[in-house]
Amino acid sequence: MTTLRAFTCDDLFRFNNINLDPLTETYGIPFYLQYLAHWPEYFIVAEAPGGELMGYNMRKALSRDTEKKSIIPLPHPVRPEDIE
């Protein structure tokens, strides 16, 4: 059974096969380390029973500050009350 667990620094040297997919964007080790340092609770890995890494998920909590620019260009800022 696959196990989800927290990503660790050692996993950086074990997840290369996951990033062989041409549609997966790959970054340098400093990026992953910085991400892991800032948002460790949002960085998880899927591990097979034999210890092989099957996948990983990097997430980030975005600010609710409506004055910041959106990742997706919008005609106007989205306010919390606009979201159903």
Steps between C-alpha positions, in 0.01 A plus 500: 500500500630845411590725791484880505760664721689824543769574241855500641830637370616143427210459258664756269746229400230238444232671292680539164295227328180685582622809314576315175153582369547776239200690637641515854681824574830434676691750713846506656569360848516851659139564394375178659699566819363853530147374442546225758636752752207742456205261455596153632137420586401542133771276352411130501623185328326176399713196584446139385525213752852423372616856570490623139366853454192506280421871502515822695279801553615856562237747609504851637258715694436823313420827669142624508625852434279606207742777400770251394511386140343165423689210349220487242432841342155620599312812389462605866615375842295217650361583842415225755130596481507435121580133555200272551 
